[in-house]
Amino acid sequence: MTSEIPVESEAVLAEPSVNTPGSNAHLQSNMRVLGTHGKLLGKVETLEHDAATGQLATLVVRHGWLNNKRTVVSANRVKWVNADSVILDLTPSAFRQLPRSAMM
């Protein structure tokens, strides 16, 4: 069973090339992270910002059988943000190829 991307009229397009604070204002911890075709990839653990500019740089996504894996995703992979989900332009296979983050 797969999770489908909810169709919401309030969906906000995240501008990955701009990444102004306003364009990612709705991103927050514990949001579901979905890949292409609505496949559930995990949940947002943390949002990391560039120290010099304050712009969103990466998301750390917690996933795995016991939620014991963390993967770093560049902010430019964010396609959409809606009320409860972040949609990435990654397939589950491409997501698994991204670098892992060390456990804290």
N, C-alpha and C positions, 0 to 999 in steps of 0.2 A: 504494500500500500504506500502510495507516495503522497506527499503534501503538495497541493496545487497552489499557485500564486493567487492570492485573493484579488479579485477585481474591485478596486475601490476608487471612487471618484476623487478622493482626497489624496491620492498618491502624489508624492513630490519627487520630481526628477532631481537626482543628485548630480551636480555638475562636477565630475571628477577633475576636469582640467582647471576649474576655477577654485574649488574647495574653499570658498569663503565660509566663515563661521555660520552664516545664515543658510547656506545651501545644505549643510549637514546638521542643522540645529536639532533635528528630530532623532538623530542617531543616539542611542544610549545602550548601556549595558543590559544584558539579558534579552535583547531582541533576537528573534529567530533570524538565522542567516540561510537564505535560499539560493540555490544555483539556478542554472538554466533549466527550463521546463518545470520549475517549482520544486526541485529536489531539495529536501532539508539537508543542510550541511552541518549545522550546529547552532550555537548561540554566541552572541557578542560577549566576550569577557571584559575586554578593555578597549578604549580608544586612545591612540597615541598621537599626540600633536607635535609638529615641528617646533622646537624651542625658539627658533629665530622668528618665525612668521606666525605661529599660533594656528596654522592650518592643519586640518586632519591629515596625518601621514599614513597611518596603518590602523587596522583593526586586528585584534587578537581574537580568534574564534576558538571556543572550547567545543570539543566534539569527541567522538569515540564511544565505545561500549559503556565505559564507566565515566564518561566525560573527562578522561585523563589525558587527552591530547590537546595541544594548542597549536594553531597554525596562524602565521602572520600573513595578512592580506593587505596589499597596497590599496590605499583609498581610491586610486584611479580605477579599480575593478568594481566599484559600487555603481550599479546601473540605476536602481530605484530605491527609495526609502518610503515606506508607508507607515501607518499607525503602529504596527507591531512587528514589521519585518524589514530586513535589509536584503535586497536582491542583487546578487553579483553576476557578472558576465562570465562565469566559470562553470564548466561541467564538473560533476563530482570527480571525474578522473583528473582534470586539470587542477582541481582544489587539492587533491592528494599529493600532487607534485610540488606544491608550495613549501617553503621552509617552515620547519617547526620551531616553536618558541620553547625555551627552557622553562621547566616548571618552577614556580615561585613558592 
